[in-house]
Amino acid sequence: MKEDQYLHLVRLAWDLHKLGLSAMVELPTGKEPALLVSRAAGPLRIMALRFKGTWFFTWGRGDGQRVRALSSEASNRVWEMAQ
């Protein structure tokens, strides 16, 4: 599962790079991988999680803080949150 998380996060990092954002994939030992997106208020930490068979990117616990990983709008939603 962590390999799938990594693949989703790298794809998102590349999409964000094309939008002009700096992002770094974090691979901590013994923890879930994450994407750290640079922003003025400090890095935005994004996780790739699977829920009921669907992959999501999440950056918090609220409904407005997640987007389907395979959605065409995923990078734009994250870009908005990083502003």
Backbone bond lengths (Angstrom), bond angles and torsions (degrees), N, CA, C in turn:
res aa  C-N    CA-C-N  psi(-1)  N-CA   C-N-CA  omega(-1)  CA-C   N-CA-C  phi
1 M - - - 1.450 - - 1.536 111.13 -
2 K 1.329 117.86 -37.95 1.458 120.42 -179.27 1.535 110.79 -62.80
3 E 1.314 116.90 -33.13 1.465 119.81 177.76 1.534 110.42 -65.11
4 D 1.328 117.08 -40.21 1.469 120.79 176.42 1.530 110.42 -64.62
5 Q 1.323 116.42 -41.53 1.466 119.97 176.92 1.523 109.98 -58.18
6 Y 1.317 115.92 -47.02 1.456 121.51 -179.74 1.529 110.96 -57.91
7 L 1.320 117.18 -46.29 1.470 120.79 -179.08 1.528 111.75 -61.60
8 H 1.319 117.38 -42.48 1.467 120.50 177.68 1.530 110.81 -63.70
9 L 1.320 116.34 -42.80 1.463 120.31 -178.37 1.527 112.03 -67.04
10 V 1.320 117.24 -39.87 1.467 120.16 178.48 1.518 110.22 -65.59
11 R 1.326 117.18 -40.85 1.464 120.06 178.03 1.522 110.60 -61.92
12 L 1.329 116.89 -43.00 1.460 120.58 177.78 1.529 110.67 -64.52
13 A 1.318 117.55 -41.76 1.472 120.77 178.37 1.526 110.50 -58.67
14 W 1.314 116.89 -42.57 1.462 120.36 179.32 1.532 110.65 -65.20
15 D 1.324 117.30 -43.56 1.472 120.85 178.32 1.528 111.13 -61.86
16 L 1.336 116.56 -39.60 1.467 120.35 178.30 1.525 111.08 -69.04
17 H 1.322 116.61 -35.81 1.465 121.39 176.26 1.531 110.04 -59.25
18 K 1.329 116.64 -42.01 1.463 120.82 178.38 1.531 111.51 -64.56
19 L 1.337 117.50 -25.15 1.471 122.23 177.77 1.529 112.06 -88.80
20 G 1.328 117.25 -2.15 1.452 120.95 176.90 1.517 115.51 95.62
21 L 1.323 117.88 13.62 1.469 120.94 178.79 1.521 110.78 -101.95
22 S 1.307 115.11 146.51 1.455 121.66 175.38 1.530 108.55 -92.11
23 A 1.327 116.34 133.09 1.464 120.74 -179.90 1.522 109.27 -143.97
24 M 1.325 115.28 151.72 1.449 121.25 -178.22 1.532 108.80 -137.06
25 V 1.316 116.95 131.52 1.465 121.24 176.12 1.523 108.03 -82.86
26 E 1.316 115.00 128.60 1.461 122.34 179.46 1.523 108.59 -104.68
27 L 1.326 116.81 127.84 1.459 121.84 179.63 1.529 109.56 -121.88
28 P 1.338 116.88 72.86 1.466 119.00 -178.36 1.530 111.50 -71.85
29 T 1.298 115.65 144.59 1.460 121.25 178.24 1.524 109.82 -66.63
30 G 1.313 116.81 126.62 1.461 121.70 175.68 1.515 115.10 77.61
31 K 1.329 118.26 5.46 1.470 121.24 179.74 1.515 109.47 -129.15
32 E 1.314 115.29 171.69 1.452 121.20 179.75 1.530 110.73 -72.24
33 P 1.341 117.54 141.31 1.459 119.26 173.98 1.520 110.60 -65.94
34 A 1.324 116.43 154.61 1.466 121.15 -179.06 1.520 108.79 -147.51
35 L 1.314 115.41 163.70 1.451 122.34 174.69 1.519 107.19 -112.37
36 L 1.318 116.95 126.60 1.461 121.93 177.89 1.520 107.87 -104.59
37 V 1.334 115.80 117.50 1.459 121.87 -178.61 1.524 107.59 -104.30
38 S 1.326 115.81 126.18 1.464 120.65 -179.53 1.518 111.01 -68.87
39 R 1.343 115.03 138.31 1.466 121.80 174.21 1.522 108.02 -159.50
40 A 1.323 115.82 163.50 1.470 121.52 -174.81 1.529 112.41 -59.92
41 A 1.318 117.97 -38.38 1.465 122.17 -176.82 1.530 112.95 -80.16
42 G 1.303 117.26 4.75 1.460 121.15 -175.64 1.515 109.32 110.52
43 P 1.324 117.39 164.50 1.459 119.70 -174.13 1.530 112.88 -64.29
44 L 1.318 114.80 141.02 1.464 122.31 172.93 1.520 106.13 -91.27
45 R 1.316 116.96 121.05 1.472 122.55 -177.32 1.525 109.24 -96.20
46 I 1.317 115.87 120.05 1.461 121.84 -177.28 1.518 109.23 -116.30
47 M 1.308 115.54 133.00 1.458 122.71 178.74 1.520 109.05 -111.70
48 A 1.312 116.83 150.98 1.459 122.65 171.68 1.527 106.58 -108.80
49 L 1.320 116.13 117.73 1.462 120.91 -177.04 1.521 110.55 -129.63
50 R 1.314 115.88 147.87 1.457 120.70 177.35 1.515 108.85 -104.47
51 F 1.335 115.54 128.73 1.460 121.80 179.67 1.521 108.10 -132.44
52 K 1.323 116.10 119.61 1.470 122.70 -178.82 1.529 111.81 51.38
53 G 1.327 115.84 43.77 1.455 121.73 175.34 1.521 115.85 82.11
54 T 1.330 118.08 -0.06 1.464 121.99 -178.98 1.519 109.45 -116.30
55 W 1.338 116.62 134.75 1.460 121.74 178.10 1.516 110.69 -85.69
56 F 1.327 115.48 136.82 1.467 123.28 178.50 1.520 109.64 -129.14
57 F 1.338 115.65 151.61 1.454 121.56 164.08 1.516 105.74 -98.86
58 T 1.319 116.58 134.61 1.457 120.51 179.72 1.524 109.78 -135.51
59 W 1.313 115.90 145.43 1.471 122.20 179.10 1.519 109.96 -132.86
60 G 1.324 116.93 19.71 1.455 123.74 177.92 1.515 109.46 177.08
61 R 1.309 116.21 -167.11 1.463 119.92 -175.65 1.526 113.97 -104.05
62 G 1.318 118.30 -12.68 1.457 120.82 -177.09 1.518 113.17 -81.44
63 D 1.335 115.20 160.52 1.460 120.34 179.25 1.522 112.08 -59.16
64 G 1.316 117.93 -34.05 1.453 122.09 179.72 1.520 113.80 -78.56
65 Q 1.317 116.33 2.53 1.457 120.68 -176.46 1.522 112.01 -113.81
66 R 1.315 114.43 35.43 1.462 119.20 175.53 1.524 109.25 -155.65
67 V 1.321 114.02 157.85 1.452 121.46 178.69 1.530 107.02 -150.43
68 R 1.312 117.06 147.10 1.461 119.84 177.75 1.524 109.44 -60.71
69 A 1.308 116.63 134.46 1.461 121.26 -175.57 1.525 112.27 -62.74
70 L 1.312 117.85 -33.01 1.462 120.58 -178.09 1.525 112.64 -93.71
71 S 1.322 117.61 7.51 1.463 121.77 177.68 1.520 110.22 -70.32
72 S 1.321 116.09 141.88 1.467 120.21 177.81 1.522 111.48 -67.89
73 E 1.325 117.30 -17.64 1.465 120.67 -179.40 1.527 113.74 -96.48
74 A 1.320 118.56 3.06 1.475 121.55 -175.46 1.523 112.13 -56.94
75 S 1.317 117.90 -50.39 1.470 119.21 -177.71 1.523 111.45 -66.53
76 N 1.314 118.07 -35.01 1.472 120.21 177.70 1.519 111.88 -67.23
77 R 1.343 117.76 -39.01 1.467 120.73 177.32 1.521 110.85 -63.38
78 V 1.324 116.70 -44.27 1.461 120.50 179.53 1.535 109.29 -66.64
79 W 1.325 117.63 -40.72 1.467 121.47 178.39 1.525 109.71 -57.58
80 E 1.345 117.72 -43.07 1.466 121.77 178.57 1.526 110.28 -61.43
81 M 1.318 118.04 -42.33 1.458 121.22 -179.04 1.531 111.64 -67.61
82 A 1.314 117.10 -27.35 1.461 120.62 -178.10 1.522 112.59 -81.50
83 Q 1.308 117.89 -10.53 1.478 120.50 -178.37 1.502 111.38 -77.92
